[in-house]
Amino acid sequence: MNSGPWGNWNAQQQQNPNPENNNSGQEKKPDNNSNKEGFFDKLKRKINTFISDNFNSNKSFKDYFKQDNGQKSLFGLIILGIILLWLSFGIYKVNSNENAIVLYFGKYYKTATPGLNYHIPFPFGKVIKKSVTTVNTEEFGFMSQDNRSNKKRNLEAESLMLTGDENIVDIEFQIQWQIADIKDYSFNIEQPNQTIRKSAESAMREIIARTPIASALSDGKSKIELETKVLLQEILDSYKSGVRVVLVQLRRVDPPAQVIDAFRDVQTAKADKEKEINEAQAYANDIIPRARGAASKVKEDAQAYAQEIIANSEGEAERFVAVHKQYSKAKQVTKKRIYIETMEKVYRDMDKILIDNNTNKSGIMTYLPINDFKKSDKKND
């Protein structure tokens, strides 16, 4: 019989390999000491049993260490090689675009940075690596070519939303996100993609519910995108999801397909109305300044005419006074001068013919067309 804790146990096993079927017919009482057996004791016992059953049933596990030095060294080298091989599995690499977290017994231990790192291998440790630079995209209301295989989504339910003035719009949008904190991303949300999708759809519906349909269809899209991004980030931060929202983009905002034709007719009528108003305003802006200019011109012409009449009247009055003064000094001379000036004015534009007084005596009429002289002078000029 072999001595030692493993040898005695092995000998007892050989004498009574099946204690449950012994001749006494009594059940074996549980050994209280076996409950206190540690993990490594159990491991040694199982190894001892394996060697005894497969190599030599007459030798215990301890006997193998009592062989000659060559066999002992070989066995030790094998065990050492197995241990080193197992430890080598703990070396891992984190790429430059990744972060990693190390878990021991399922509990967070640390966050690993890019480069070569080490951890205690399975079953004690585990490494989870995630890309923190990859931009992930979630689509709503449409499916791109890469997502055609996912046919379970109800696109109509995703895209139809109610506006602030109780109208329905059909919206297609997408969001882009990155992992900001790998620890929170791995532990705080169970299904990251579904959580992000539900949060994004909820945020978009809330913002659209505050926005009138006219603004959503025209110049309010950038505001909707910005407000949705801020609200979505607040929701994900409240979950401690470790996610950063990169972009929220509206691809299409239209009325529902069932009423889109009628809605376009309404929009066309509104556009025509605005066009007519703008044309009328442009005509008013053109005609009013021109009318004001014409009125100002008439007013200025009237003022100029009034000043001209007044100036002429004043000049005539002064001339009359001057003539009266001259007349008082020399009446005959003044009368003769006035007569000559008056006749000059009378005959200035009349045809004039000179006849000699002696015509009746000679019987020859002298004709002198003075006007023709003036016309010839003008042609020569």
C-alpha positions in Angstrom: 0.0 0.0 0.0 1.3 3.4 -1.0 1.6 6.0 1.8 0.7 9.7 1.5 -2.7 11.4 1.0 -3.0 10.4 -2.7 -1.5 6.9 -2.3 -3.8 5.9 0.6 -6.8 7.2 -1.4 -5.7 5.2 -4.4 -5.3 2.0 -2.4 -8.7 2.4 -0.9 -10.1 2.8 -4.4 -8.5 -0.5 -5.5 -9.9 -2.4 -2.5 -13.4 -1.0 -2.7 -13.9 0.6 -6.2 -17.6 0.8 -5.8 -18.5 1.7 -2.2 -22.1 2.1 -3.0 -22.6 -1.6 -3.8 -20.7 -3.1 -0.8 -21.9 -6.2 1.0 -23.0 -4.3 4.1 -25.8 -2.8 2.0 -25.6 0.4 4.1 -25.4 3.8 2.5 -22.0 5.5 2.9 -22.3 8.4 5.2 -21.1 11.8 3.8 -17.7 12.8 5.0 -17.7 16.3 6.5 -14.1 16.8 5.6 -14.9 16.4 1.9 -17.1 19.5 2.0 -14.1 21.4 3.2 -12.0 20.3 0.3 -10.5 23.2 -1.6 -10.4 23.9 -5.3 -6.8 22.8 -5.7 -7.4 19.7 -3.7 -10.2 18.7 -6.0 -8.0 19.5 -9.0 -5.2 17.3 -7.7 -7.7 14.5 -6.9 -9.1 14.6 -10.4 -5.6 14.6 -12.0 -4.6 11.7 -9.8 -7.7 9.7 -10.8 -7.1 10.5 -14.5 -3.5 9.2 -14.4 -4.4 6.2 -12.3 -7.1 5.2 -14.8 -5.1 5.8 -17.9 -1.4 5.1 -17.1 -0.9 2.7 -14.2 -3.6 1.8 -11.8 -1.0 0.6 -9.3 0.7 4.0 -9.1 -0.6 7.2 -7.6 -0.1 10.7 -9.0 2.7 11.3 -6.5 4.6 8.2 -7.7 5.2 9.8 -11.0 7.3 12.4 -9.3 9.4 9.7 -7.7 10.7 8.4 -11.1 14.2 9.0 -12.2 15.4 12.5 -12.9 15.0 12.3 -16.7 11.4 11.4 -16.6 10.7 13.9 -13.9 12.4 16.7 -15.9 10.4 15.7 -19.0 7.1 15.8 -17.2 8.0 19.2 -15.6 9.0 20.6 -19.0 5.6 19.5 -20.5 3.7 21.1 -17.6 5.8 24.3 -17.9 5.3 24.5 -21.7 1.5 24.1 -21.2 1.5 26.9 -18.6 3.6 29.2 -20.9 1.4 28.4 -23.8 -1.7 29.3 -21.8 -0.1 32.5 -20.5 0.9 33.5 -24.1 -2.8 33.6 -24.9 -3.0 36.7 -22.7 -1.1 38.9 -25.2 -3.4 41.0 -27.4 -3.1 44.0 -29.6 -5.4 47.1 -29.6 -5.4 48.9 -33.0 -5.0 52.7 -33.3 -8.7 53.0 -34.0 -9.8 50.9 -31.1 -10.2 50.9 -27.3 -10.5 47.8 -25.2 -11.7 46.9 -21.8 -10.3 44.1 -19.6 -12.6 41.9 -17.5 -11.7 39.5 -14.7 -14.4 37.1 -13.7 -16.9 39.2 -15.7 -16.0 42.4 -13.7 -14.5 45.5 -15.3 -10.8 45.9 -14.5 -9.3 48.6 -16.8 -9.5 50.2 -20.2 -6.6 49.3 -22.5 -5.0 51.9 -24.9 -3.8 51.1 -28.4 -0.7 48.9 -28.7 0.4 45.6 -27.2 -1.2 44.7 -23.9 -1.5 41.7 -21.6 -4.2 40.1 -19.5 -4.7 36.8 -17.6 -6.2 34.5 -20.3 -9.4 32.6 -20.3 -11.2 31.5 -18.1 -10.0 34.2 -15.7 -9.9 37.2 -18.0 -11.6 38.5 -21.1 -10.9 41.4 -23.5 -13.6 43.3 -25.4 -12.4 45.6 -28.2 -14.5 48.2 -30.0 -13.7 50.7 -32.7 -14.0 54.3 -31.4 -13.3 56.1 -34.7 -15.8 54.3 -36.9 -18.8 56.4 -37.8 -22.0 54.3 -37.6 -25.1 55.2 -39.5 -28.8 54.6 -38.6 -31.4 55.2 -41.3 -35.1 56.1 -40.7 -37.8 56.0 -43.3 -35.6 54.5 -46.0 -33.1 51.8 -46.6 -29.8 52.3 -48.5 -28.3 49.6 -50.7 -26.3 48.2 -47.8 -29.4 47.6 -45.6 -31.7 46.1 -48.2 -31.5 42.7 -46.5 -33.3 44.0 -43.5 -36.9 43.8 -44.6 -38.6 43.6 -41.2 -38.6 47.4 -40.7 -41.9 49.3 -41.2 -40.6 52.3 -43.1 -44.0 54.0 -43.2 -44.3 53.8 -39.4 -40.8 55.3 -39.0 -41.4 58.2 -41.4 -44.9 59.5 -40.7 -44.9 62.2 -38.0 -47.3 64.8 -36.7 -46.3 68.5 -36.9 -47.0 71.3 -34.4 -50.0 72.5 -36.4 -51.5 68.9 -36.6 -50.4 68.1 -40.1 -48.7 64.8 -41.2 -45.3 64.8 -42.9 -43.3 62.0 -44.4 -39.7 62.3 -43.2 -36.5 60.4 -44.2 -33.5 61.1 -42.0 -30.3 59.5 -40.8 -28.0 59.9 -37.8 -24.3 59.2 -37.4 -22.7 58.3 -34.1 -19.4 57.1 -32.6 -18.4 55.3 -29.4 -17.2 57.9 -26.9 -16.7 55.7 -23.8 -16.2 52.0 -24.4 -16.9 51.1 -20.7 -20.3 52.8 -20.6 -21.1 51.5 -24.1 -20.4 47.9 -23.1 -22.0 47.8 -19.7 -24.9 50.4 -19.6 -26.9 49.5 -22.7 -27.8 46.0 -23.6 -28.7 46.6 -27.3 -26.8 49.7 -28.4 -28.2 49.9 -32.0 -31.9 49.5 -30.9 -31.4 51.9 -28.0 -29.9 54.6 -30.4 -32.6 54.0 -33.0 -35.5 54.3 -30.5 -33.9 57.4 -28.9 -33.3 59.1 -32.3 -36.9 58.4 -33.5 -38.3 59.8 -30.2 -36.2 62.9 -30.4 -37.1 63.6 -34.0 -40.8 63.1 -33.3 -40.6 65.6 -30.4 -38.9 68.3 -32.5 -41.3 67.8 -35.4 -44.2 68.1 -32.9 -43.0 71.6 -32.1 -42.5 72.7 -35.7 -45.2 74.0 -38.1 -45.5 72.1 -41.4 -44.6 75.2 -43.5 -41.3 75.5 -41.6 -40.5 71.8 -41.9 -41.0 71.9 -45.6 -39.1 75.0 -46.3 -36.3 76.8 -44.4 -36.7 75.2 -41.0 -34.8 72.0 -41.8 -31.4 73.1 -40.5 -33.1 74.1 -37.2 -34.8 70.7 -36.9 -31.5 68.9 -37.5 -29.7 71.0 -34.8 -32.4 70.7 -32.2 -32.8 66.9 -32.8 -29.0 66.4 -32.4 -28.9 68.3 -29.1 -32.0 66.4 -27.7 -30.7 63.0 -28.8 -27.4 63.6 -27.2 -29.1 64.6 -23.9 -31.2 61.4 -24.0 -28.2 59.2 -24.6 -26.2 61.0 -21.9 -29.0 60.3 -19.4 -28.6 56.6 -20.2 -24.8 56.9 -19.7 -24.5 55.1 -23.1 -21.0 56.3 -24.0 -22.2 57.4 -27.4 -21.5 60.7 -29.2 -23.9 61.9 -31.9 -21.9 63.1 -34.9 -24.7 64.2 -37.3 -28.4 64.4 -37.8 -29.4 64.9 -41.4 -32.9 65.2 -43.1 -32.9 63.6 -46.5 -36.5 64.3 -47.5 -39.5 66.1 -45.9 -42.8 65.8 -47.9 -46.5 65.5 -47.2 -47.9 61.9 -47.2 -48.1 60.2 -50.6 -51.9 60.1 -50.5 -52.3 63.9 -50.4 -49.1 65.0 -52.0 -50.8 66.1 -55.3 -53.4 68.2 -53.5 -50.7 69.7 -51.3 -48.7 70.6 -54.3 -51.7 72.3 -55.8 -52.1 74.3 -52.6 -48.4 75.2 -52.6 -48.6 76.2 -56.3 -51.6 78.5 -55.5 -49.7 80.0 -52.6 -46.7 80.6 -54.9 -48.9 82.2 -57.5 -50.5 84.4 -54.9 -47.1 85.5 -53.7 -46.0 86.1 -57.3 -49.0 88.4 -58.0 -48.4 90.3 -54.7 -44.8 90.8 -55.6 -45.6 92.0 -59.1 -48.2 94.4 -57.8 -45.7 95.7 -55.2 -43.0 96.0 -57.9 -45.5 98.0 -60.1 -46.4 100.2 -57.2 -42.7 100.7 -56.4 -42.2 101.8 -60.0 -45.3 104.0 -60.7 -45.4 105.9 -57.4 -41.8 107.4 -57.7 -42.5 108.2 -61.4 -45.8 110.0 -60.4 -44.0 111.8 -57.6 -41.4 112.9 -60.1 -43.9 114.1 -62.6 -45.8 116.0 -59.9 -42.6 117.6 -58.7 -41.7 118.6 -62.3 -45.2 120.2 -62.8 -44.8 122.0 -59.5 -41.3 123.3 -60.4 -42.5 124.3 -63.9 -45.4 126.3 -62.4 -43.1 128.0 -59.9 -40.7 128.9 -62.8 -43.6 130.3 -64.9 -44.8 132.3 -62.0 -41.4 133.7 -61.4 -41.0 134.4 -65.1 -44.4 136.3 -65.2 -43.5 138.2 -62.1 -40.1 139.1 -63.5 -41.5 140.2 -66.8 -44.2 142.3 -65.2 -41.7 143.9 -62.9 -39.5 144.6 -65.9 -42.4 146.1 -67.9 -43.4 148.2 -65.0 -39.8 149.5 -64.6 -39.6 150.1 -68.3 -42.9 152.0 -68.3 -41.6 154.1 -65.4 -38.3 154.8 -67.3 -40.3 155.7 -70.5 -42.5 158.0 -68.6 -39.5 159.8 -67.2 -38.1 160.3 -70.6 -41.5 161.3 -72.0 -41.7 164.0 -69.3 -38.4 165.4 -70.4 -38.9 165.2 -74.2 -42.4 164.4 -75.3 -42.0 164.7 -79.1 -38.9 162.6 -79.2 -40.3 160.0 -77.0 -43.5 159.8 -79.1 -41.6 159.4 -82.3 -39.3 156.7 -80.8 -42.3 154.8 -79.4 -44.0 155.1 -82.8 -40.9 153.7 -84.6 -40.5 150.8 -82.2 -44.2 150.0 -82.5 -44.1 150.0 -86.3 -40.9 147.9 -86.1 -42.8 145.3 -84.1 -45.9 145.4 -86.4 -43.9 145.1 -89.7 -41.3 142.6 -88.5 -43.2 139.4 -89.6 -45.2 140.9 -92.5 -44.6 140.8 -96.3 -43.5 144.2 -97.4 -43.6 145.8 -100.9 -42.2 149.2 -101.7 -43.9 151.3 -104.5 -42.5 154.5 -105.9 -44.8 157.5 -105.6 -43.9 158.6 -109.2 -45.4 155.4 -110.7 -48.5 157.1 -112.1 -46.5 159.6 -114.1 -44.1 157.2 -115.7 -46.5 154.3 -116.1 -43.9 151.9 -114.6 -44.5 150.2 -111.2 -41.3 149.5 -109.3 -41.6 146.2 -107.3 -39.1 145.6 -104.5 -39.8 142.3 -102.6 -37.9 142.9 -99.4 -38.9 139.5 -97.9 -37.1 137.7 -100.7 -33.9 139.5 -99.9 -34.1 138.2 -96.3 -34.8 134.6 -97.5 -31.8 134.7 -99.9 -29.6 136.1 -97.1 -30.6 133.1 -94.8 -29.8 130.6 -97.6 -26.4 132.2 -98.1 -25.8 131.9 -94.4 
